[in-house]
Amino acid sequence: MAQEIAPRITVDPGVRFGRPVIAGTRVPVDLIIGKLAGGMSAAEVAHEYELTEGDVLAALGYAANILAAEAVRGSA
């Protein structure tokens, strides 16, 4: 059963091994972020994977929230 973990982002153990995906799809958040990092525009990613630009922005927002909560440990 899919569980919403952020707006438009769900996880389901039966979909993509429980990785975060865009709700109602099998498109993983990390794939979207990788495509944007590789130079694709939000519109290009949305078109390529049949998403809305809002879905792409939701993936970015989710990634930003995960990074904001991450504690970086310095070397000892």
Contact map, one row per residue, 1 for C-alpha under 8 A:
1110000000011100000000000000000000000000000000000000000000000000000000000000
1111000001111000000000000000000000000000000000000000000000000000000000000000
1111100001110000000000000000000000000000000000000000000000000000000000000000
0111111111100000000000100000000000000000000000000000000000000000000000000000
0011111011100000000000000000000000000000000000000000000000000000000000000000
0001111111000000000000000000000000000000000000000000000000000100000000000000
0001111110000000000000000000000000000000000000000000000001000000000000000000
0001011111000000000001100000000000000000000000000000001001000000000000000000
0001111111100000000111100000100000000000000000000000000001100100000000000000
0111110111110000000111100000000000000000000000000000000000000000000000000000
0111100011111010011110000000000000000000000000000000000000000000000000000000
1110000001111111111100000000000000000000000000000000000000000000000000000000
1100000000111111111000000000000000000000000000000000000000000000000000000000
1000000000011111110000000000000000000000000000000000000000000000000000000000
0000000000111111111000000100000000000000000000000000000000000000000000000000
0000000000011111111010000101000000000000000000000000000000000000000000000000
0000000000011111111000000000000000000000000000000000000000000000000000000000
0000000000111111111100000000000000000000000000000000000000000000000000000000
0000000000111011111110000001000000000000000000000000000000000000000000000000
0000000011110000011111000001110000000000000000000000000000000000000000000000
0000000011100001001111101111100000000000000000000000000000000000000000000000
0000000111000000000111111111100000000000000000000000001000100000000000000000
0001000111000000000011111100000000000000000000000000000000000000000000000000
0000000000000000000001111100000000000000000000000000000000000000000000000000
0000000000000000000011111110000000000000000000000000000000000000000000000000
0000000000000011000011111111000000000000000000000000000000000000000000000000
0000000000000000000011001111101100000000000000001000000000000000000000000000
0000000000000001001111000111111100000000000000000000000000000000000000000000
0000000010000000000111000011111110000000000000000000000000100010000000000000
0000000000000000000100000001111111000000000000000000000000000000000000000000
0000000000000000000000000011111111100000000000000000000000000000000000000000
0000000000000000000000000011111111110000000010000000000100100000000000000000
0000000000000000000000000000111111111000000000000000000000110010000000000000
0000000000000000000000000000011111111100000000000000000000000000000000000000
0000000000000000000000000000001111111111000010000000000000000000000000000000
0000000000000000000000000000000111111111110010000000000000000000000000000000
0000000000000000000000000000000011111111000000000000000000000000000000000000
0000000000000000000000000000000001111111000000000000000000000000000000000000
0000000000000000000000000000000000111111100000000000000000000000000000000000
0000000000000000000000000000000000111111110110000000000000000000000000000000
0000000000000000000000000000000000010011111110000000000000000000000000000000
0000000000000000000000000000000000010001111111000000100110000000000000000000
0000000000000000000000000000000000000000111111100000100000000000000000000000
0000000000000000000000000000000000000001111111110000000000000000000000000000
0000000000000000000000000000000100110001111111111010000100000000000000000000
0000000000000000000000000000000000000000011111111111101100000000000000000000
0000000000000000000000000000000000000000001111111111000000000000000000000000
0000000000000000000000000000000000000000000111111110000000000000000000000000
0000000000000000000000000010000000000000000011111110000000000000000000000000
0000000000000000000000000000000000000000000001111111000000000000000000000000
0000000000000000000000000000000000000000000011111111101100000000000000000000
0000000000000000000000000000000000000000000001100111111100000000000000000000
0000000000000000000000000000000000000000011001000011111110000000000000000000
0000000000000000000000000000000000000000000000000001111111000000000000000000
0000000100000000000001000000000000000000000001000011111111100000000000000000
0000000000000000000000000000000100000000010011000011111111110000000000000000
0000000000000000000000000000000000000000010000000000111111111000000000000000
0000001110000000000000000000000000000000000000000000011111111100000000000000
0000000010000000000001000000100110000000000000000000001111111110000000000000
0000000000000000000000000000000010000000000000000000000111111111000000000000
0000000000000000000000000000000000000000000000000000000011111111100000000000
0000010010000000000000000000000000000000000000000000000001111111110000000000
0000000000000000000000000000100010000000000000000000000000111111111000000000
0000000000000000000000000000000000000000000000000000000000011111111100000000
0000000000000000000000000000000000000000000000000000000000001111111110000000
0000000000000000000000000000000000000000000000000000000000000111111111000000
0000000000000000000000000000000000000000000000000000000000000011111111000000
0000000000000000000000000000000000000000000000000000000000000001111111000000
0000000000000000000000000000000000000000000000000000000000000000111111100000
0000000000000000000000000000000000000000000000000000000000000000011111110000
0000000000000000000000000000000000000000000000000000000000000000000011111000
0000000000000000000000000000000000000000000000000000000000000000000001111100
0000000000000000000000000000000000000000000000000000000000000000000000111110
0000000000000000000000000000000000000000000000000000000000000000000000011111
0000000000000000000000000000000000000000000000000000000000000000000000001111
0000000000000000000000000000000000000000000000000000000000000000000000000111
